Amino acid sequence: MNLSFADTLYFKKENILEIILGLHRSYKSLQREIQTCCEIYQLTFNELLVLLEIRKGFNKKVDIANKIHIKKQNLNLIIKDLIKKNIIKSSDKKIMITDHGNDLIEKTINRINKKIIKIFQKTDPKNMAGFINIIESL
């Protein structure tokens, strides 16, 4: 990560503490929001991860399992549950999201995006460079 002189101005001791606390608060807030979305739409966290990967374009079981680091047996159970819930359909080793599934994932993503926007709107602008540098380094 290349830092310019302007970037280093934000890394005073107080600002670093603010950045760490802000990241911690935003992480906890997003975790709660994801958990709430999963409860509302009757999904497990792993089912949500699988849906997000399918939406990104991964439609083979092997690719999904490798991407989210999950055992193939567990992935098969998750896929079976998602098919029962009419969220995805599977044919010829390819997995597709149904219209109901697309609606559900859109609602979830929109809700989480709104939470992210609220978090960053509450963040002090002088600490934003620190947030951005830390997020880019991750």
Secondary structure as GFF3:
##gff-version 3
##sequence-region A 1 138
A	DSSP	alpha_helix	5	8	.	.	.	ID=ss1
A	DSSP	alpha_helix	13	40	.	.	.	ID=ss2
A	DSSP	alpha_helix	45	56	.	.	.	ID=ss3
A	DSSP	alpha_helix	61	68	.	.	.	ID=ss4
A	DSSP	alpha_helix	72	84	.	.	.	ID=ss5
A	DSSP	beta_strand	88	91	.	.	.	ID=ss6
A	DSSP	beta_strand	94	97	.	.	.	ID=ss7
A	DSSP	alpha_helix	99	121	.	.	.	ID=ss8
A	DSSP	alpha_helix	125	137	.	.	.	ID=ss9
###
